[in-house]
Amino acid sequence: MGTRFISWISRSEKRSTKPKWIAFRSSRGFICFVVTIAVFTDVFLYGMIVPVTPTALQQKVGLSSDHEQKWTSILLALYAAALLAVSPVSGYLADRMQTRRWPLLTGLVALAASTSLLCVGNTLGLWIAGRIFQGASAAVVWTVGLALLVDTVGKESLGQFLGYTSMGLSLGAMTGPLLGGVIYQSGGYYAVFATAFAVIGVDIVLRLALIEKRHAAPWLESEKVSREEQVTHYSQETKSVATEADRTAIAEKPVPAVLRLLASPRLLSSLWSYFIIALLLASFDAVLPLYVQDTFGWEQTGQGLIFIPMSIPQLINPAIGAFIDRYPGSRRYLGAGSFVCSVPVYVLLRLVTHNSMQQKILLCALLTLLGVCIAVLIPVIILEINEIVEEEEKKSPESFGKGGAVAQAYGMSNAAFAAGSLAGPFFAGYIRTSAGWGTMAWTLGLLSGVTGLPVVLTVGGWIGTKSTGPAVEERVEA
């Protein structure tokens, strides 16, 4: 059944007539824009529901105020759990299907389903199902979307384009809760979801318009197609060319792609780094709103605005990605330096203790510095994962098949991020409750500093050794 479905998906991508505006719809700029909007939509809708949830649980579901915090936390955990469970599966299926467009559309269906369930949700069961579908949608968007960018964008520009995607994430995280609160106060509960469905409608049009480069190849100029086919992720020649050592290995039973990737210390280091980044971010999601409420007396609007200092630095992601593209060897030092430099910033958070203008300015300044460190780290880790996959594919092409394993690798990274998002609120919340804000701050700093060690040792290849680099160095721009 599964094989027939995959075959049907593959046949559906083969058109008998030339699509309109095919060059634009398959260009790397448009594909990057679609992926960025997909990420923005997913994060925007996730954040938009946050200020609505406590009131909805009380007024629509009928929970008492004593249970609001408990179920708000449970619903957040369910989102992370769905992200953790679905990410590896979506990566595996995307690589098997050899198409990215259909999984992206499937993720959009899950997002629309989750929004519908939350809109009509008057029972806990509907809210639980809605959050699970939302987590599944996020898993597909991040896994398949990043894999699609890798397929489309040349290695020399991958960091910059991933930076634009990270900008979409930051803008969604920043504007979602703010607009959700404003629209809820001015237009009511259903006005929030009307806005959500409008955003989904735009996303539907863009994802349907997208055409993958390899599916556009039959209608593009023959000489251009010939050059592109030599450098795309799905190139048959790149996959089939092997050294004598490779041919010997092919005679043996190939090791599954996931196991081969997990045997790489570099990938394990990257997954651990991604886990820690998610844990640090999720810790603030859980603790910071309550802390500014207790310390400064801020209500919902202030609790949402306090995340802006951490979000604004994400706008430099394209510049960071472009710098890494130009100087690939800088990844090791940028990654390790960001983890280590954030340690004193976390420790200094313990100085924020009372309600004054100076304390508010200090908190915003420290959060901005932490945002800068996170903005540097994310492109470093994402690009490192892509390079690891390319090097492993070069060593053992028979283990990865025609579709490669880039989606599976990003599926594992999403799973690591989801695990960190799941652990962060419990980790930081428990420490702050039992030992206080100051102890929580230096504990997060300790985790960040310790993570800098595997990063400096493994990113770009073991320190002191020269990385072999990806199998194909040159890529052709669309």
N, C-alpha and C positions, 0 to 999 in steps of 0.2 A: 504493500500500500504506500509506504513512504517513498520507495523508489519510483513508483508511477507518478506520485505527486511532484517529486523533484524533476522528473522528465517532462511533465506538463509545464512546470514553471519555465524550464529551459526553452521549450518550444514556443511558449508565449512571448519570449523576448525576440523571436525571429519574425520580423515583419516583412510582408511582401511589397509594401509601398514605402517610399522614403518619407519619414516623418518631417513635418515642417520645422524650420529653424534648427535643424539637427546639429549644426556646428555650434550654435550657442548653447543648446540644451545639453550637449555633451562636453562643453568646455570646462576646464578645471575651475575657472572663476565662478560659474553658475553652480557647479556641483558643490564647491566649498560653501557658497551662499545657502544652498538648500540644507546642507548638513548643519550649518551654523543656526539657521532658523529652526531646524528640528530640535537641536539641543536647547535653544532658547525657549521654544514652546514647551518642552517637557519640564524644564526647571521653573519657568514662569508659572505654569499651571500648578505645579507642586507648591510653590511659595504662595500663590494667590489664595489657596485654600487654608493656609495656616491661620490667618487671623479670624477666619470664619468658623474653624473647627470647634473651639470651646463653646461658643454660643449655640452652634448647631447641635452639638451633643446634648446640651441642656434643654433647648427649646423644641427641637424636632425629634430627638431620640428619647428625651425624657430622663436623662441622667441627672443625679443630684450633683451639686457643686463639689461635694467631697470626692466624687469619682472622676471629675473632669480631667485633672492632671494625670491620673493613672491611665485613662483611656487615650488621652492625647499622646502620651509616651508609647503606649502599645501600638497605636496606629503608625507612628513614626518607625517603630521597630519592624512592623510588618512590611512597610515599604522597603526598608533595607534588606529584610530577609528575602523578599521577592527578587530584588536586584541581585542578591547573592546567588540565589538558586537558578535564575533564568540566564544570567550572563554567560556561563560556560556553554549552556545548551544552545543559545542563540548564535554564539561564535561557531560552534561545530556545524550547525545547520547552514549557516551562511557560507562556510567554506565548501560544504557538500553541494549546495545548490549552484554555486558558481555564479551567483547573481546577488547584488546588494539591494537592488531596488525593491524587490518583493518583500524581503524581511523588513525593510524600512516601512513599507505600507502596512505590514502586519502589526508593527509596533504602534503605528498611528491608530489602527483599529482598537488596540488595547487601551490607548490613551483616551480615545473617544468613549469607550465603554466605561472606563474608570470615572470620567467626568460625569457621565450620565448617571451612574450609580450614586455618586456623591451628591448630585443635584437632587435626586428624588429620595435620597436616603433618610428614612424615618425609623430605621432599626440599626442596631449595631452590626448585624450581619451584612447589610448593604455597604456600610462604611468600611468594614473589614475587606470585603470583596473589592471595593473601589480602590483602596490603598494598595492591595496586592496587584491589581491590574496596572496601577500607576507605576509600581516598581518594575513590573515586567516590561512596560513600555520604555522606561529609562534604560533597562538592560539592553534592549534591542538598539535603541538610538545610539548609545555610546559604543557598543561593540561593533555594530554594522557600519555606523557612520564613520568611525575612525578608520575601519578597514577600507571603506570606499575612498576616503581621502588618500590613503596610502596607495591604492590602486591607480588613482587619477593624477596625483601631484608628483612632480619630479622630486627626487631626493634632495636636490639642491635648494628646493623651496618648501619642503615639507614642514619644517619648523615654523615658518612664517604663517602658513595656512592653518596649521594646528593652533597657532596663536589667535587667529580670528575665531576659530571654534570655541576656544576658551573665553574669548570676549562675549560670545553668545551666552555661555554658561553664566558669566558674571553679571551681565545685564539682566538675564532672567531671574537670577537669585536676588538682585538688588531691587528690581521693579515689581516683581510678583507680590511680595508681602505688602509693599507700600500701596500699589494700586488696589489690591484686594481689600485692604482696610478702608481706603477712601471710597471705593465704589460701594462697599457694604454699608458704610455710614450714610452715603447720599442716596443710593438706589435700592438698597435692601439685598436680601439673600439671593434672589434669582437674577438680579442684575449682574452679580459676580459671575454666575455661570453662563449668562448670555455673552459676556465678554470672553469667557473661556471658549465657548463654541465658535465665536467669531475668529479667534486666533487659530483654532483647529482647522477652520475652513480655509484660511490662507495657507496653512501648512499642507493641507490635502492637495491644493492646486499645485504647489511647488514640487511635492514628491511625485505627483503624477506626471509632471512635465519633465522630470529628470530622465536622461538617457545615459547609461553607462558608456564610457569611451569604447570599450571592446564591442558593445552591441551596435555602436554607431560606425564602427570601422568599415563595414561593407559599402557604405555610401560616401565615405570620405575619399579624398584623392588617393590613388593607389600608392604613389610614392610616399605620402605622409603616413598611410596605414602601415606600409612596410617598415618604416622607421619606428613607429610607435609599437608595433608588435614585437620589436626586439627588446623593448625596455619596459613594457607593462608587467604588472605582477603575474598575469596569467600567461605570459609568453611560453609557448610550447617548447621553443628552442632552448630557452633558459632553463626550463624544467628538465629537459631531456639530455642536455649536454652534461657529460660526466667524465671524470678522469678514470684512469685504470683502476684506481682504488675504489672509486664510486661503483664501477661496474662489478667489482668483486662483492661490494656490499649489497648490490641489488640482488645478487643471487641468493643472499640470505633473506630470511623473513624480516621485513622492515619493522622497526620499532614504532609504535603509534606516536603521532605527532605530539600529543599532549605530554606523554611520558618523556619524550626526547627534550621537549622544552623545559619541563620541570627538573630535568637532570642538569640544567645549566645553572651554575651558581650566580651568574649575572642576572638571569631572569628572577631567581628567588630573591636576590637583593632588590631588584626593581619592584617586585610584588610587595616585599616588606616595606619599602619606602612609600609606596602608594597607600598601603594599609595605615602607616603612621600619619601621612598627610590627611587622610580621611578621618582618622581618630582625632587629630588636632582640630580640624574644622568642625566636626560633629560635637566635640566637647564645648566649643563656644556656642554652638546652636542651642545646646541644652542648658548651659549655665549662665551665659552672658545676659539674656533678657531678665532672668530672675535677679541677677546681681545688680544691674542698673536700677531695677525696681526697688530693691531693698536699700541700695546705697543712695541713689539720686531721687527716688520717688517717681521715676518715669513710668508712664502708662504705655498702652499698646503702640502708639505712634513713635514714641522715643525708643521703645524696645526694638522696633524695626529699623529706625534710622541709625542705630548704633552699629549696624553691620555695614553701612556704607564705607567707613574708613578701610575696612578689610577688602571690600569689593572693588573700589576704584582702582587700586594698583593693578588689577587684572587687565586693565586696558593696555598695559605695556606688553602683553603677551606676544603680539605679532612682532614687536621689536626684539624681544628676547629670542623668539624663534628664528628671526632673520639673522641675528648675531650667531646663534648656534649653527645655522646653515653655513655661514661663512667660515666659522672657526669651530669645526666639530670637536676638536680636542678640548674645548673649553667646558664641555658637559660635565666632566669629572669635577672640576674645580667650582663651577657654578652650583652644582648640586650639593656637594659637601659643604661649600662655603655658606650656602643658604641655611642648611640645617644647623651648622655651628653658630652662625651669626644670629640666629633667632633665639639662642639660649639666653643671652643677657636680656633680651626683650621680654621673654616670658618671666624671668626672675623679677624684672622691674615692675611687672603688673601688681606685685604685692604691695607697691607703694600707693596704689589707689585704694583708699580706705574710708573716705568721708565725702560729704556733699559740699563741693565748692567748685567755682569756675576753673581754678587751676587743676583740680583733680579730673574734671571732665576733659579738659584740653590734653592732659597727660594720657588719659585712657585712649582718646582718639588718636593721638600721635603714636602710641605703642601699637595699637591695632593696625594703623597704616603701615608701620614697619613690618609687622607680621604678614600683612597682605602682600608686600613687596617680595618677601621671602617665598611665599606660596606661589606668587606669579612666576618666579624664576624656576621653581622646582617642577611644576607640572609639565612644561615643555621638555625639560631634561629627561624625565622619566618616560614620557610617551615616546620620544624619539629613541631612547635607549631600547625600549621593548621592540620597536620596529627593526632596529639594527640587529638585535639578537635573532629575530626570526629570519632575516635575510641571510645571516651567516650560517644558521643551522640548516636552512634550505639548501645552501650551497654545499655544505658538507654531506647532506644525506637527502637528496631530492626525492628518493623513492618513499621516504617516510611521510611526506607531506601531500603527495598527489597533485592533481592539476590545479586544485583550488588553493593550494598553499595552506598556511596556518595562521595568517596574520589576524583573522577574525577570532580564532580560538585564543590567541595570545592576548588580544584585547578583552576577550571574554573573561580570561583569568584575572587580568588587571582590574576589571570591573568588579569581579567577585571579591578581590582583595580590598577594593575601595568600599564595597558594601559591608564587608566584615568590620572595617574600621568605623564606618558610619554607625554600625550596630553597637560596637563596643564603646565608642567615645562618650555618649551620654551617660552610660552606667559608670564608666571609669571616672570621668570628671565629676559627675554628680555625687558619687559616693565619697570621693575625697573631699570635695567642698563641704558636704554635709558633716562629715566626721572630723575633718582636720582644718577646714577653713579655706578661704580664697587664696591666701598666700601660699599654702602648701600645695594646693592644686596647681598654681602657676609654675612653681619651680619643678614640680613633677613632670608637667608637660615639657618644660625646658630640658629636663634630663632625657626624656624620650627622644626629643629632637636631636640633642647632641650625640647620643649614642648611635642614632641612625646615620649620622654623618660618616662613621667609620666604614661600614660596608659600601657606602656610596663611593668614597674616595678610593677604595680598594678595587672595585669591580666595574664601575661605569666606564664604558669605552674599551673594555678589556681589562684583564688583571693589570694592576699597576706595575710598571716596569717592563711590560710586554707590549708589542705593537699589534693593534687589532688588524685583522685581515680585511675588514671592510666588507660591505655587501657584495653580492655576486655581480650586480650590474651597477656601475658607477654613474653612467650617463643616462639622463632621462630627457625626453623631448617635451617641450612645452606645448600646450594645446594651441 
